[in-house]
């Protein structure tokens, strides 16, 4: 867990005023314990991502929520795909083969087999 001052010191480009704005806009959501804001490793990584998007790629503040929403959706999709992959791997070989065949562009049937 990292405090605001430590995070600002750790990321040279980070402006405290920007971090405070991102917290107000809930682009990052630190925990609050005994009146102190604390950032988990995940939130610190998110702040670093926002810094890259904002300072290096020059994405303006108004666009950041949209970009972060898309990144969050991509992350969620990746997690779901990993779960699906694990679920398929837990199935017997016949079920796995049927799933793989169904995933083929033609649904596991050749053009000649369709009526």
N, C-alpha and C positions, 0 to 999 in steps of 0.2 A: 504494500500500500504506500502511496506517495502523496505528500501534501502539495498544495498549490505552489508554494514557494520552491519546493524541491523540483517539481515538474517544470516550472519556468526556468530554473537554473539548468536542468538537464537537457532542455531543448533550446538551443541558442537562438533560433529564429522566433520562438514563441513570445508573443507580446501578452502580458498579463491581461490587458484590456480585451484582447481578442478571446482569450480563454474564458474570461468572465462573461462575455457575450455568448460564446458557445454554450456555456452552462445555462444561462438564462433561456436560450433558444432550445435547450435540451438536446443539443447535438452530442453532448457528452453528459453523463449523469453520474457524478461522483457520489460516494456514500458520505453521509454526515454523521460523525461520531463526536459527541461532546463539543458541538459547535465548530468542529474542524472538518473541512472537506478532504476526503481521502479518495484517491484514484486507484482502482485495481490495475493489475497488469494489462487487462483487456482495455480498460478505459485509457490507460497511458498509450497503448498502441493506437487507439482510435484518435487520440489527440495528435500523435505523430502523423497519422494518415491525413487528418484535416490540415495540419501544417504543410504537408507536401502538396495537397490539393490547392490550398490557398496561397501560400508563399511562393512555391516553386512553379506550379502549373497555372497560377494566377486565376483560379476560379473564384469569382466574386462571392461575397457573403450571401447574397440572395439565391445563388445557384447551389451552394453547398448542401442545403437540406435535400434537394432533389438527387444530387450525386450520391450522398450518403444513403439515401433510401434505396437507390439502385444497388449500391454495394451491399447493404443489409439483405436485400432480396437475393442477390447472388450468393451470399454466404449461407442464407437459409436453404436455398436450393442445393447447394453443395452438401450441406449437412443431411438433407433428406436423401440425396443420392447415395451418400455413404451408408445411411441406414438401410436403404433399399438393397444396396450391394451386399451388405452383411446378411440381410434377410434371405436373399436369393442364395447366397453361399451356404446357408444353413439347410437348404432344401436338398432332397435326394437328386441324383444325377438326371433322372427322367424329367423332373420338374424344372431343373435348371435348363435342360435342353429345350423344353417347351417354351420357357420364357425367352430364351435367346432366339428361338425361331420366330416367336411372335413379335420380337423387336425388329426383325428385318424389314426393310422398306415395303415389301409387298406382303407383310404379315405372315411370312413363312410359307407362302405358296408361290409357285412360279406363274407367270402369265398364262401358260398353257393349261394350268390346272383350274383356272377361274372359269366359271360358266356364265 
